[in-house]
C-alpha cells in the first residue's frame, strides 16, 4: 500500500492554485475571442479590432 501511495504521489504534479486559475481564465478568454460570429462570419477578435480603428 505504501508503494502504491508513493507512485500515485509521483504521478501528480503539485502546483499553486493561482497560476492554474489564471491559465484557465486565459484559455477561456482566448477561446471566446477566437469564436466566430455567425452573421458576419468573423472572429470576435477581428470585430473588436475593427471597432477600435
GIKAQUI-V882168 format. One line per field, one symbol per residue. ss: DSSP state (H for helix, E for strand, C for the rest). Layout:
BEGIN
ss=???
END
This chain:
BEGIN
ss=CHHHHHHHHHHCCCCCHHHHHHHHHHHHHHHHHHCECCCCCCEHHHHHHHHHC
END
